[in-house]
Amino acid sequence: MTKKKEEKKVYLTREGYEKLQKELEELKHKLMYEISERIKEARELGDISENSEYEAAKDEQGRIGSRIMEIEHILSIAEIIDSQDTGYVNLGNWVMLKNLKTGEKMKIRVVTPQEADIFTGRISEDSPLGKSILGKKVGDIVKVNAPGGAVEYEILAIEVG
């Protein structure tokens, strides 16, 4: 008898978990209904063997179905992380950084790869920047190897997420 391998947990912030739940509901209710309607309308046009509308709707239905299964799987193994005020950068914390060369300041949130989104300031814990600031405290200087060369940042503030 074989033992079922325990799946690795996926860590998400509460915000990330709720965002996935919302996406799942939208996909299941709104989009799947709309796709079914498109398929029905395409069928009514007659011969579906050469109907590009039908093929496009079926492809989209498959893509959405796959995404629904992916989200359901992630949510089933997800564990919500609550960032703590430990004085050190932890997963889920917002961090204010200052580029020591340019003086530019930026605020980022350290998240898991599933939630990373550079456009909203969410940096993966696995990224070079994420790895370099985890476990550091206010006042620490970190060096990050970037494509354009090494960049040094000072940690100015850490906020609970």
N, C-alpha and C positions, 0 to 999 in steps of 0.2 A: 504494500500500500504506500503510495507516494504522498508526501506532505505538500499541501498547497503552499507555494511560495508567497510570503507576505509582501504585498506591494509597498513600495516606498511612498511615504506621505508626501503630499504636495503642500507646501506652506504658502498661505495667502493672507494678506491683510484683510480685515473685515470689509473694507471698501472693495477690494479685488474680488472677494467671494460674492458680495452682493451684485457687483457688475456682471459677473458670470451668470448668476441666477437670472438677472434681468435679460441678458442676451439669450439665455436658454428659453425663457418664456416668450420673448419676441419671435424667436425662430420657430418654436413649436406652434404658437397660436396664429400670429399674423402672417409670417412668411410661408409656412407650409400651406395655409389656406389659399393664399394668393397663387402659389405655384400650382396647386391642385386645380384652381380655376383656369389658369393658363393652359394646363394640359387638357382639360375638358374642352375649352374653346378650340384648341388646335385639333383635337380629334374630330370636332364637329365640322372642320373644314374639309374633311374627306380623307384621302389616302395619306396615312401617316408615314409611309416608307420614304417619302421625299419631302416631308414637311419640316422645314428648318425650325419653325416656331416650336413644334412638338419636341424636337431633339434638344433645342436650347433649354426648354422648360424641364425636360427630364434630366439633363445634365445639372441644372441648378438644383433640382430636387435632390439629386444624389449628393451634391456638395453640401447642401444644408443638412441633409440627413447625417452625413459624416461629422459635421461640426456639432450637431446635437449629441451624437454619441460621444464625441471627444469631451464636450463640456460636462455631460453626465458622469463620465468616468473621472474627470478631474474633481468634480464636486464630491464624488463618492469617497475619494481618498484624501480630500483636503483637510487640513487642520488650520484653523484661524490663529494667526499670531497676534498677540497684543504686545506692542512695543512697551518697553519698560524704561523708566528713568533711572539708569544705573550710573550715569556720568560718562558712559562710553557709547560709541556708535554701535547700535544693534539693528537687526533686521526690523524694518517698519519705521525706523526713526527718520525724521526730516533733518537734514544737515546743511548748515550754511558754510560754504567754502569760499575762500579768497585765493584767486590765482596770484601767486607772489610775483610773477613777471609782469602781468598786465594790470593787476589791481582789481580785475573784474570779480564780482561776487556772483555766486549762483546758489540757489537752494535746490537740493535734490532729496529724494526719498530712496532709501535702500530697500529694495524689494526682491522677491524671487524672480527667476527668469520668466515665469509665466505672466508676471505683471509688468515687466520692464517696458517702458515706453519713453524714449528720450524726449519726445515732444511735450510730455507732461511732467518732465523732471523726475521720472521714476527710473532709477539706475539698478541694474541687476547686481546682486551680491557677487555674481561670478565674473562681472566685468573687471577690467584692470582698476578702474576707479573704486568700484564697490569693494573689491578685495583689499585695496590699500587703506580704506578708511574704517572698515569694520574693526571694532575693538579699540579704536583710538579715542582720545578725549579732546575737549576744547583746548586750543593752544598748540596741539600737535601739528607738525609739518609732515606731509606725506608727499612722496615722489611717485608719479604715475608715468609709466612708459606709454606714450601716445605715438600715433603714426608720424607726427611731425617732430618727435623728440620728447625727451623727458619734461614733465610739467610738475611744478611744486605747488601744493595747495596748503593753506593753513585752515584748520577747522575752527570756525568762529563761534558756532552755536550748534547744539543738538536739541531737537524737540521731539517729544513723544508723538507718534503718529496717530 
